[in-house]
Amino acid sequence: MDPAVLLLLALSCLLLLTFWKQSSGRGKLPPGPTPFPIIGNILQLDVKDISKSLTNFSKVYGPVFTLYLGTKPTVVLHGYEAVKEALIDLGEDFAGRGRFPVLEKVNKGLGIIFSNAKSWKEMRRFSLMTLRNFGMGKRSIEDRVQEEACCLVEELRKTNASPCDPTFILGCAPCNVICSIIFHNRFDYKDKHFLKLMEKLNEDVKNLSSPWLQVCNIFPFLIECFPGICNYLLKDANYTRKFIMEKVREHEKSLDVNNPRDFIDCFLIKMEQEKNNPQSEFNYESLVITVSDLFGAGTETTSTTLRYCLLLLLKHPEVTAKVKEEIECVIGRDRSPRMQDRSRMPYTDAVVHEVQRYIDLVPTNLPHAVTRDVYFRNYFIPKGTTIIPSLTSVLHDEKEFSNPKVFDPGHFLDESGNFKKSDYFMPFSAGKRVCVGEGLARMELFLFLTTILQNFKLKSVVDPKDLDITAVANGLVSVPPPYQLCFIPV
């Protein structure tokens, strides 16, 4: 038989088999658009704004629906009720980490963000315990954040009220806080190694949010066919891990088991305690990747939010004026802001919450997975199925927020001007996989923002009406467009 005919028959059989497998499972899974063989529903998705596509699908198929990203089904949860029911009410069942092939290649299934099962539980438990107990020695975490806020002010003064891109300066502050927790020291804002790390982290966020990387996650074979796709991510990761390993070696030389100084010390002590346990998850590779997870997540999410926050304040000078008025009334200029001030600053608190709600930092959340066979709303979801809980659908819910597409601090204020909590506020996700550093991030956003506005007037280099506040990347993370501003001392 002609080889071309054989090839055609083989391809036809493969297509039919794929279509049969997809069709045979659809009766059990939630409804969804009909997938094409092999490529699934990829052509029906806008890879530049997947979250928007999910919203459009939900209007047709309801709050729980199935998409085929390639040949495998993914169940999407859209809206507060569905997300809450899965991540909170059935938290243990939906606590798995879904497939993220690009980062699996980088992280090797270790750490606390992209790990699963026993490894994830042990690393998360240990990290939470260590971070919560980090009143180590004489300084609490709030002391560290306040100290860094003062350093940030001094660095901003050096701009001499000239136009500047705030990206690196705003990244240095939260990065130094996490460095003080992990490494027991901060870095000068001009330190070349520190700036190199900041550059790598910033590049990673942009790359991971690119449409091409979203396609690679859907079709992992592309990573193997075109290895250059991930080489730059691996190169950046190796640079960061080499830096971390150098710090680990320094810690080993000066380690005092009776007086741990930071996260690395605590991990090294745990490694020693479990050195005779062949099943232990505590080893050098896990240490480096866990520290890398904390380092990256503790830096970029907060710095990106701060950067977006200042852009929104430039766009809305009337909001900035009200925050500054509240700072003047409650804190004044003779002392640094404290967390206890927040309860007496409802408008500022509302602004910080509204920034996080509006920018929708991680639109489709990180992928989850069910840890066992689950019956959810009369649908059967097999163990291991990837779950996408749409955070956009919660943070931009019209039933909870009157104008979800509009930046309005009033979304978090009652009629009397008091701060109003909302169960729909899930920028850090929810349930078992909620962000480990949520408490620290909330503290940093409040203290950094109030300290900046206490010391500076923000001035846009263009008319506020002409400022573009639309995210330039909307994949893994919503990245604000580049902009410049002047920090004018007051």
VORO-463375 format. One line per 3 residues: their letters; for each residue x, y, z of C-alpha. Coordinates in steps of 0.2 Angstrom, whole numbers, plus 5000, padded with zeros to 4 digits. Example, Ala and Ser with C-alpha at 12.3 -4.5 7.8 and 13.67 -1.06 7.14 Angstrom:
2
AS> 5062:4978:5039  5068:4995:5036 .
***
This chain:
490
MDP> 5000:5000:5000  5006:5017:4996  5015:5025:5011 .
AVL> 5005:5041:5009  4989:5031:5010  4995:5023:5026 .
LLL> 4999:5039:5034  4982:5046:5029  4973:5031:5037 .
ALS> 4984:5032:5053  4980:5051:5054  4961:5047:5051 .
CLL> 4961:5034:5065  4970:5045:5077  4957:5059:5074 .
LLT> 4943:5047:5076  4950:5040:5092  4953:5057:5099 .
FWK> 4935:5062:5094  4928:5046:5102  4937:5049:5118 .
QSS> 4931:5067:5119  4914:5062:5115  4913:5047:5127 .
GRG> 4917:5058:5142  4906:5072:5139  4890:5064:5145 .
KLP> 4898:5063:5163  4907:5080:5163  4898:5097:5163 .
PGP> 4892:5104:5146  4903:5114:5135  4907:5119:5117 .
TPF> 4910:5105:5105  4929:5102:5104  4939:5099:5088 .
PII> 4949:5083:5087  4967:5085:5095  4966:5104:5097 .
GNI> 4950:5104:5107  4943:5122:5110  4959:5132:5107 .
LQL> 4952:5140:5092  4937:5147:5102  4948:5155:5115 .
DVK> 4956:5172:5114  4973:5168:5121  4977:5186:5124 .
DIS> 4962:5187:5136  4957:5170:5141  4946:5176:5155 .
KSL> 4935:5186:5143  4932:5170:5133  4927:5161:5149 .
TNF> 4915:5174:5153  4907:5172:5136  4906:5153:5137 .
SKV> 4898:5155:5154  4883:5164:5146  4880:5149:5135 .
YGP> 4884:5134:5146  4881:5141:5164  4893:5143:5179 .
VFT> 4901:5125:5177  4907:5120:5160  4920:5110:5151 .
LYL> 4933:5115:5139  4945:5104:5130  4963:5112:5130 .
GTK> 4970:5100:5118  4964:5082:5121  4961:5084:5139 .
PTV> 4945:5091:5148  4946:5106:5159  4932:5111:5170 .
VLH> 4929:5129:5173  4920:5137:5188  4913:5154:5184 .
GYE> 4905:5165:5197  4906:5166:5216  4894:5152:5221 .
AVK> 4903:5139:5210  4920:5145:5215  4916:5145:5234 .
EAL> 4907:5128:5233  4922:5120:5226  4937:5129:5234 .
IDL> 4930:5132:5251  4915:5120:5254  4924:5105:5245 .
GED> 4941:5112:5248  4950:5096:5251  4943:5088:5235 .
FAG> 4948:5103:5224  4965:5106:5233  4976:5098:5219 .
RGR> 4987:5108:5208  4982:5107:5190  4995:5105:5176 .
FPV> 5006:5119:5171  5018:5111:5160  5030:5126:5157 .
LEK> 5032:5128:5176  5033:5110:5179  5048:5109:5168 .
VNK> 5056:5123:5179  5050:5118:5196  5051:5099:5194 .
GLG> 5035:5097:5205  5043:5104:5220  5041:5119:5231 .
IIF> 5024:5125:5237  5016:5133:5222  5016:5119:5209 .
SNA> 5018:5104:5220  5005:5091:5225  5000:5078:5238 .
KSW> 5012:5074:5252  5026:5086:5245  5014:5101:5244 .
KEM> 5006:5098:5261  5023:5097:5270  5030:5112:5262 .
RRF> 5015:5122:5264  5013:5117:5282  5031:5121:5286 .
SLM> 5031:5138:5277  5015:5144:5285  5022:5139:5302 .
TLR> 5038:5147:5299  5031:5163:5292  5018:5165:5306 .
NFG> 5031:5163:5319  5043:5175:5312  5043:5187:5326 .
MGK> 5060:5180:5327  5072:5189:5339  5067:5207:5342 .
RSI> 5058:5212:5326  5041:5208:5320  5037:5207:5301 .
EDR> 5028:5224:5303  5044:5231:5309  5053:5225:5294 .
VQE> 5040:5232:5282  5040:5249:5291  5059:5249:5290 .
EAC> 5058:5245:5271  5045:5258:5268  5057:5271:5275 .
CLV> 5071:5265:5264  5059:5266:5249  5055:5284:5253 .
EEL> 5073:5288:5253  5076:5280:5237  5061:5289:5229 .
RKT> 5068:5306:5235  5084:5302:5225  5073:5304:5209 .
NAS> 5073:5323:5213  5055:5324:5207  5060:5320:5190 .
PCD> 5050:5308:5179  5054:5290:5182  5048:5272:5178 .
PTF> 5043:5266:5196  5045:5247:5191  5061:5243:5199 .
ILG> 5060:5254:5214  5043:5247:5218  5049:5230:5216 .
CAP> 5064:5232:5227  5054:5236:5243  5043:5220:5244 .
CNV> 5058:5210:5238  5069:5216:5252  5055:5212:5264 .
ICS> 5055:5194:5258  5074:5194:5258  5075:5199:5276 .
IIF> 5063:5184:5280  5072:5172:5270  5090:5178:5270 .
HNR> 5090:5188:5286  5097:5203:5277  5091:5217:5264 .
FDY> 5100:5224:5249  5105:5241:5244  5093:5247:5230 .
KDK> 5109:5249:5219  5117:5232:5223  5120:5224:5205 .
HFL> 5116:5206:5211  5099:5213:5218  5095:5222:5203 .
KLM> 5099:5207:5192  5087:5197:5202  5073:5210:5200 .
EKL> 5076:5210:5182  5074:5191:5181  5058:5191:5191 .
NED> 5051:5205:5180  5055:5196:5164  5047:5180:5171 .
VKN> 5031:5188:5174  5030:5196:5157  5035:5180:5149 .
LSS> 5023:5169:5158  5008:5180:5154  5012:5180:5135 .
PWL> 5000:5172:5124  5013:5160:5117  5016:5153:5134 .
QVC> 4998:5150:5136  4998:5140:5120  5013:5130:5126 .
NIF> 5004:5125:5142  4989:5119:5132  5000:5109:5120 .
PFL> 5015:5103:5130  5023:5094:5115  5028:5111:5109 .
IEC> 5040:5113:5123  5049:5097:5117  5048:5102:5099 .
FPG> 5054:5119:5102  5065:5119:5117  5070:5137:5115 .
ICN> 5053:5141:5121  5057:5137:5139  5076:5140:5139 .
YLL> 5075:5158:5144  5063:5153:5159  5075:5140:5164 .
KDA> 5090:5151:5162  5082:5164:5174  5077:5151:5186 .
NYT> 5095:5144:5186  5102:5161:5190  5090:5164:5204 .
RKF> 5093:5146:5212  5112:5148:5210  5110:5164:5220 .
IME> 5099:5155:5233  5111:5141:5235  5126:5152:5238 .
KVR> 5116:5160:5253  5112:5142:5259  5130:5138:5259 .
EHE> 5134:5154:5269  5120:5149:5281  5127:5132:5284 .
KSL> 5144:5139:5290  5136:5150:5303  5120:5140:5308 .
DVN> 5115:5140:5326  5102:5127:5329  5096:5136:5345 .
NPR> 5095:5153:5337  5088:5152:5319  5089:5168:5310 .
DFI> 5077:5166:5295  5068:5154:5284  5084:5146:5277 .
DCF> 5090:5142:5295  5073:5134:5300  5073:5123:5284 .
LIK> 5091:5118:5287  5087:5113:5305  5072:5103:5298 .
MEQ> 5083:5094:5286  5095:5089:5300  5080:5082:5310 .
EKN> 5074:5071:5296  5091:5066:5289  5088:5048:5293 .
NPQ> 5071:5048:5285  5073:5042:5266  5055:5048:5262 .
SEF> 5058:5066:5269  5053:5080:5258  5066:5091:5266 .
NYE> 5082:5092:5255  5093:5105:5246  5082:5104:5230 .
SLV> 5066:5107:5239  5074:5121:5249  5080:5130:5234 .
ITV> 5064:5129:5225  5053:5133:5240  5063:5148:5243 .
SDL> 5062:5153:5225  5043:5151:5226  5042:5163:5241 .
FGA> 5055:5174:5233  5046:5176:5217  5028:5176:5223 .
GTE> 5032:5187:5238  5040:5200:5226  5031:5201:5209 .
TTS> 5013:5200:5215  5015:5214:5228  5026:5225:5217 .
TTL> 5014:5223:5202  4999:5228:5212  5009:5243:5219 .
RYC> 5013:5249:5202  4996:5247:5196  4989:5256:5211 .
LLL> 5000:5271:5208  4994:5271:5190  4976:5271:5195 .
LLK> 4979:5285:5208  4987:5295:5194  4971:5292:5183 .
HPE> 4960:5297:5198  4967:5312:5207  4951:5314:5217 .
VTA> 4954:5297:5225  4972:5301:5229  4966:5318:5237 .
KVK> 4954:5308:5249  4967:5296:5254  4980:5310:5257 .
EEI> 4967:5319:5268  4964:5303:5278  4982:5300:5280 .
ECV> 4984:5318:5286  4970:5317:5299  4974:5300:5306 .
IGR> 4993:5298:5305  5000:5316:5302  5018:5318:5296 .
DRS> 5027:5315:5313  5027:5296:5313  5027:5281:5301 .
PRM> 5010:5273:5297  5006:5257:5307  4994:5243:5304 .
QDR> 4983:5248:5318  4979:5264:5308  4970:5255:5295 .
SRM> 4954:5252:5306  4953:5271:5307  4956:5274:5288 .
PYT> 4941:5266:5280  4943:5275:5263  4961:5271:5261 .
DAV> 4957:5253:5266  4943:5253:5253  4955:5260:5240 .
VHE> 4968:5246:5243  4954:5233:5241  4947:5241:5226 .
VQR> 4964:5241:5217  4966:5223:5220  4948:5219:5214 .
YID> 4949:5230:5199  4966:5225:5192  4961:5206:5194 .
LVP> 4980:5202:5196  4978:5183:5192  4962:5182:5181 .
TNL> 4960:5163:5179  4969:5159:5196  4982:5145:5195 .
PHA> 4975:5129:5189  4968:5117:5202  4964:5099:5201 .
VTR> 4952:5087:5209  4961:5075:5221  4948:5061:5219 .
DVY> 4933:5057:5209  4920:5070:5213  4902:5073:5210 .
FRN> 4899:5091:5208  4882:5099:5204  4877:5082:5197 .
YFI> 4892:5081:5186  4905:5068:5187  4923:5075:5188 .
PKG> 4937:5061:5187  4952:5062:5199  4966:5073:5192 .
TTI> 4955:5083:5180  4961:5101:5179  4950:5115:5186 .
IPS> 4950:5133:5182  4942:5144:5195  4939:5161:5187 .
LTS> 4944:5174:5199  4938:5187:5187  4920:5181:5188 .
VLH> 4921:5183:5207  4930:5200:5208  4920:5208:5194 .
DEK> 4903:5200:5199  4889:5213:5194  4878:5207:5209 .
EFS> 4891:5211:5222  4899:5226:5213  4888:5239:5205 .
NPK> 4900:5244:5192  4913:5230:5191  4923:5237:5176 .
VFD> 4924:5254:5184  4938:5259:5198  4927:5264:5212 .
PGH> 4932:5263:5231  4914:5264:5235  4912:5246:5231 .
FLD> 4920:5243:5248  4911:5257:5258  4894:5257:5266 .
ESG> 4882:5272:5266  4890:5279:5281  4907:5278:5274 .
NFK> 4913:5264:5284  4923:5250:5277  4912:5236:5270 .
KSD> 4919:5218:5269  4915:5207:5254  4915:5188:5253 .
YFM> 4918:5191:5234  4935:5198:5238  4947:5184:5232 .
PFS> 4962:5191:5224  4973:5179:5234  4962:5164:5229 .
AGK> 4952:5154:5242  4952:5138:5251  4967:5126:5254 .
RVC> 4977:5134:5240  4975:5152:5246  4991:5162:5245 .
VGE> 5003:5158:5259  5009:5176:5260  4992:5184:5260 .
GLA> 4994:5192:5277  5011:5199:5272  5005:5206:5256 .
RME> 4990:5215:5263  5002:5223:5276  5014:5228:5263 .
LFL> 5001:5236:5251  4994:5247:5266  5010:5252:5273 .
FLT> 5020:5255:5257  5005:5265:5249  5002:5276:5265 .
TIL> 5020:5280:5267  5022:5285:5249  5007:5296:5249 .
QNF> 5012:5303:5267  5029:5309:5259  5025:5313:5241 .
KLK> 5013:5321:5229  5011:5310:5213  5012:5319:5197 .
SVV> 5008:5312:5180  5019:5317:5165  5004:5317:5154 .
DPK> 4986:5323:5157  4977:5310:5168  4963:5308:5156 .
DLD> 4976:5302:5143  4983:5288:5154  4980:5271:5148 .
ITA> 4976:5259:5163  4972:5243:5152  4983:5228:5156 .
VAN> 4996:5225:5142  4997:5206:5147  4982:5196:5153 .
GLV> 4988:5178:5154  4995:5172:5170  4996:5189:5178 .
SVP> 4988:5206:5173  5003:5217:5170  5000:5236:5169 .
PPY> 5006:5246:5154  5023:5256:5157  5021:5273:5163 .
QLC> 5031:5287:5171  5027:5299:5186  5036:5311:5197 .
FIP> 5037:5309:5216  5037:5327:5223  5042:5328:5241 .
V> 5029:5337:5252 .
***
